[in-house]
Amino acid sequence: MTDVVARHRGPLAAGTDTIASIATVPGGAGANVACWAVRQGCPDVRLLGRVGADSAAWHERELIAAGVRPRLVVDPKAPTGTVICLVDGASAAERTFLTDSGASLRLDPGDWSEGLLDGVGRLHLSGYLLFSAPSRALVSAAVASARARGVPVSLDPASAGFLGTLGVDRFLALAQGVDVLLPSRDEACLLTGLPDPADAAAKLSRHFPLVVAKQGGAGALVARSGAVHARVPAVPAAARDTTGAGDAFTGGFLAALLGGATPEEAARTGCRAGGLAVTQVGGRPPG
């Protein structure tokens, strides 16, 4: 995905101009996670994605420069997906997305290859893939391949807004076979109908072996077997842009977990990555 990040201060002025600082940067939830996993020291990170011809070369260069091995399918009909990220500098740099998924949700089983899992220790899926029929079919194929090989699967639900449209029961059915769920606070509460994030994480851990619920400035919750086992504090940071902070957490967490860390230790690594991510514009690690 291509992110257009517009940082403004205070409310948007409807019907006229609002002064903003605007940057166009590479993004996409899965791509951001991949780049942060490399940053944390994961030696071999591969990304399957779909882009339009309009920016395929740029995205490939950016991923390679970050140490990721891209496998980008160029869509002959759709442009690269674009997100307008509205970041309110007067409100803890909180972001609001306007999303045109473009080619990204046109991934389908024909784009999957069994060889993508050769030598892989974990398959991570962006929840955005569950929000279109072609990419849902890809998820089914990829999870089946992973389970056949004994490769564990993690999933980030990705978007409370899209998740509400998909439906909780449908999400839980599509997420069968996932061993680590990494929801945000809002996503965890939406998936359980519970207002308290800790209760929500605990309930989700009855469906998934490990739940790590990202809490933004409140850190993270680690839940297993129906109970919260750890509350990991956030790393204090002066936020400029919260875009991609959750992706940074996920990339850091998964890399640490693959490196042998306990879930609690990996969550601390994720919080450090998230704290670094919010100090800069965009969702990728600093160059």
VENPE-V333518 format. One record per helix or strand of 2 or more residues. SS is the DSSP state (A for helix, B for strand). FROM is the first residue (numbers start at 0). TO is the last residue. If there is no record, write none. Layout:
ss->[SS/SS]
from->[FROM/FROM]
to->[TO/TO]
//
This chain:
ss->[B/B/A/B/A/B/B/B/A/A/A/B/A/A/B/A/A/B/A/A/B/A/B/B/A/A]
from->[1/19/28/45/55/68/81/93/101/108/113/121/126/132/151/159/167/179/184/196/209/215/219/226/244/262]
to->[7/25/38/51/64/74/87/99/105/110/116/125/130/148/155/165/173/180/191/203/213/217/223/231/257/276]
//
